[in-house]
Amino acid sequence: MDSNEVRQEWAQRSGKYSPDYYADYGPSRTSELLGWILDYFLDRDAAVLEVGCSSGRHLAHLREQGYENLHGVEINEEALDVMAETYPDLAADGTFHAEAVEDVVEEFDDDRFDAVYTVETLELVPPESEWVFEELARVADDLLITVENEGEDDRRTEEIPVDYVDGEFPLYYRAWDDIFGELGFTDIYSKPAEMDTLRVFRPAEYYS
């Protein structure tokens, strides 16, 4: 299965890990952590982008906290329909793009968003699309947050370690502190969990 086929499969995903699945699951501990981090660093009028927002459970939690300038990118168009049913106020007031991140991120202005975050999304980006990491760094003005499965320490090897979701969808383990460090960001906080590691990055110039 090549990268285009993988994107198409995620764009049509049903059942486990589908938009309905996450809508039924609702906001999580990760949603709360994201809310606490944003509250610590930003005002409630901050522009916030989630890459891979699915049906919007994390953004819905932020909206309940008072954030209104919310944006999302999601490859699965059905997710936005599920969002409209599950979180109608978020769907009506937010700005959403039913596209792959590769197809939309270059359209955003430099420093467009006060915060950009991803939850189990960048780990799905294939090697030929790694240029999007630089684009995300470009559009993130203050905070860049990753909640991704990083695998073991062997992720720092030249060849990207890869695992497979359901035996067919590739999952790439990367050292995000290295990647975004090279793009001008400082890893100021990390919190390992059972599957993922949450990392908070800010521009290195803040700490020079």
C-alpha positions in Angstrom: 0.0 0.0 0.0 1.6 3.3 -1.1 1.2 6.7 0.6 -1.7 7.8 -1.6 -3.6 4.6 -0.9 -2.9 5.0 2.9 -4.3 8.6 2.8 -7.3 7.4 0.9 -8.0 4.7 3.5 -7.7 7.2 6.4 -10.0 9.6 4.5 -12.7 6.8 4.4 -12.0 5.3 7.8 -14.9 3.6 9.5 -15.2 1.6 12.7 -12.3 1.8 15.1 -10.4 5.1 14.9 -13.1 6.6 12.7 -14.8 10.0 13.4 -17.8 8.3 15.0 -15.5 6.3 17.2 -13.8 9.5 18.6 -17.1 11.3 18.9 -18.5 8.6 21.0 -15.3 8.5 23.1 -15.5 12.3 23.7 -12.9 14.6 25.3 -10.1 12.8 27.1 -7.2 13.3 29.5 -5.3 14.6 26.6 -8.0 17.2 25.9 -7.6 18.4 29.5 -3.8 18.6 29.2 -4.0 20.6 26.1 -6.4 23.0 27.8 -4.1 23.5 30.8 -1.1 24.1 28.6 -2.9 26.7 26.4 -4.3 28.4 29.5 -0.8 28.7 31.0 0.7 30.4 27.9 -2.1 32.0 25.9 -5.2 34.2 26.2 -8.6 32.8 25.3 -8.6 34.8 22.1 -5.6 32.8 20.8 -5.8 31.3 17.3 -5.5 27.6 17.7 -5.0 24.9 15.0 -5.4 21.2 15.4 -3.9 19.1 12.6 -5.9 15.9 12.4 -8.8 17.1 14.4 -11.2 14.2 13.4 -14.7 15.0 14.7 -13.4 17.6 17.1 -13.3 16.2 20.6 -10.2 18.1 21.7 -11.3 21.4 20.1 -14.7 21.0 21.7 -13.1 20.8 25.1 -11.1 24.0 24.3 -14.3 25.7 23.2 -15.9 24.9 26.5 -13.0 26.6 28.2 -13.7 29.8 26.3 -11.5 29.5 23.2 -13.4 30.6 20.1 -10.7 31.2 17.4 -10.4 27.5 16.6 -9.3 25.8 13.4 -8.8 22.2 12.2 -7.4 20.2 9.4 -8.9 16.7 8.8 -8.4 14.4 5.9 -11.7 12.5 6.5 -14.5 14.7 5.2 -17.1 12.6 7.1 -15.5 13.8 10.3 -16.8 17.3 9.8 -20.3 15.9 9.3 -19.9 14.0 12.6 -18.7 17.2 14.2 -21.8 19.1 13.0 -24.0 16.5 14.7 -21.9 16.0 17.9 -20.5 19.5 18.5 -22.7 21.8 16.4 -21.5 25.1 17.9 -17.9 24.2 17.2 -18.7 23.2 13.7 -20.6 26.5 13.1 -18.0 28.8 14.7 -14.7 27.1 13.8 -12.8 27.1 10.6 -12.1 23.6 9.1 -10.4 22.2 6.1 -11.4 18.7 4.8 -8.0 18.0 3.3 -4.7 16.3 4.0 -2.3 18.6 5.8 0.1 18.4 2.8 -2.6 20.1 0.7 -3.5 23.0 2.9 -0.6 24.0 5.2 1.3 26.0 2.6 -1.7 28.3 2.3 -1.4 29.6 5.8 0.6 32.8 6.5 3.7 32.8 8.6 2.9 32.8 12.4 -0.8 32.4 11.5 -1.6 30.5 14.7 -0.7 31.2 18.3 -0.8 27.4 18.9 -0.6 24.4 16.6 -1.0 20.9 18.0 -1.3 17.4 16.8 -2.6 14.2 18.5 -1.5 10.9 16.9 -1.3 12.5 13.5 2.3 13.4 12.6 3.2 9.8 13.3 1.2 8.9 10.2 3.1 11.3 7.9 5.1 9.4 5.3 8.8 10.1 4.7 8.2 11.9 1.4 5.9 14.4 3.2 8.3 15.4 6.0 8.5 18.9 4.6 5.2 19.6 6.4 7.1 19.7 9.7 8.9 22.8 8.6 5.6 24.3 7.5 4.0 23.6 10.8 6.9 25.3 12.5 6.5 28.3 10.1 2.8 28.8 11.0 3.2 28.3 14.8 3.8 31.7 16.4 4.1 30.7 20.1 3.3 27.1 20.9 3.7 23.8 19.0 2.5 20.8 20.8 2.9 17.1 19.8 1.1 14.2 21.3 2.6 11.3 19.3 3.8 7.8 19.7 7.6 8.1 19.5 8.5 4.4 19.9 11.8 3.6 21.6 15.2 5.3 21.5 16.0 3.7 18.2 13.8 6.4 16.5 17.0 8.5 16.4 18.5 6.2 13.8 18.9 7.3 10.2 16.1 4.9 9.0 12.7 5.8 10.5 11.4 3.0 12.7 8.0 1.9 11.5 5.1 -0.1 13.0 1.7 -0.9 11.5 -1.8 -0.1 12.6 -4.1 -3.1 12.0 -1.1 -4.7 10.2 -1.3 -2.4 7.2 -1.3 1.4 8.0 2.3 2.6 8.7 3.1 4.4 11.9 6.4 6.2 11.9 8.4 6.8 15.1 10.3 10.1 15.2 12.3 12.1 17.7 10.2 15.3 17.7 12.5 17.1 20.0 15.3 16.7 17.4 13.1 17.5 14.5 11.5 20.7 15.8 14.8 21.6 17.6 16.4 21.8 14.2 13.5 24.1 13.1 14.1 26.7 15.7 12.0 25.4 18.6 12.9 24.5 22.2 11.3 21.5 23.9 10.2 23.1 27.2 8.1 20.3 28.6 7.5 16.6 28.0 5.2 14.0 29.6 5.5 10.4 28.6 2.4 8.3 28.7 1.7 4.6 28.0 1.4 5.1 24.3 2.3 8.7 23.5 4.6 11.4 24.6 3.3 15.0 25.0 5.8 17.7 24.1 5.5 21.4 24.3 7.7 23.5 22.0 8.2 27.3 21.9 10.5 29.3 19.6 14.1 29.0 20.8 14.5 32.8 20.6 12.3 33.0 23.8 15.1 31.2 25.7 18.2 32.6 24.2 
